[in-house]
Every structure is written in structure tokens, then in C-alpha cells.
Amino acid sequence: MTRRSIILIERLEIYGYHGLFGGEKNLGQRFTLDLALTVDLSAASVSDALEDTVDYAAVVAVASRTFSETRHNLLEAAARGVAQAIFAAFPPVESLSLTLRKLSPPIPANLRAVGVSLDFRRNG
């Protein structure tokens, strides 16, 4: 039996240097990242063994490192970089949905965040 399931990582707070403006590039700011990874979890649901799933802590480490060590003008490009790193590090991940929010955007309005939600497929 194949069981396509979702691993969720929600509201990961990350500091980064993504944006178009000088303060964003030089000072950085806080972001949140939500991930939904599509993985076949049938073996893990039977074995109860970490090696039969994708290690959530390892995904968090790869996403955090990739996001923090790169710089992009657009959230869309930063999100794509994280997705590519996850696919490279975790072959069982078939697809992923990613929501990236900038918590203090330099927009003169009373708003909590701006962001993007993107879906990615392996080799696509």
C-alpha cells in the first residue's frame, strides 16, 4: 500500500537578507516559513523508525541554512532556493508547498506580513 502523506513544518522563524531596499539587504529582517512535504510514509507508519521517513529537524536545518546564507531581491526566488535545497537533500520528497512571509515589510500600511505561497514538484 502506498500512502502519500504530508509532513508539516509550520511557522519556522528565520532571519534573512532578502528584499529590494538597502535596509532589507544590510540589516535583514524576520521571516516565517511554512512547508508541506509530500512523502510516501507507508513504511514509517509501520516501522516507527526515523530512517523510513524524512527527519523534520534535518529539513529545518537545510531550509534555515539555505535561506540565511543566500540573498535574493524577491521572496519568490528565495522560496525557490529553499525548495531546490530540500529536493537535493531529501530524495523521498516528491513535492512541496512553501509559504514564505516577510513579517515587517517596508510598506507604509498597517499590515502583519506579506508573502508568497508556491508549489514545487521534483524535476519540475
C-alpha positions, 0 to 999 in steps of 0.5 A: 500500500502506498500512502502519500502523506504530508509532513508539516513544518509550520511557522519556522522563524528565520532571519534573512537578507532578502528584499529590494531596499538597502535596509532589507539587504544590510540589516535583514529582517524576520521571516516565517516559513511554512512547508508541506512535504509530500512523502510516501510514509507507508513504511514509517507508519509501520516501522516507527523508525526515523530512517523510513521517513524524512527527519523534520529537524534535518529539513529545518536545518537545510531550509534555515541554512539555505535561506540565511546564507543566500540573498535574493531581491524577491521572496519568490526566488528565495522560496525557490532556493529553499525548495531546490535545497530540500529536493537535493537533500531529501530524495523521498520528497516528491513535492512541496508547498512553501509559504514564505512571509516577510513579517515587517515589510517596508510598506507604509500600511498597517499590515502583519506580513506579506508573502508568497505561497508556491508549489514545487514538484521534483524535476519540475 
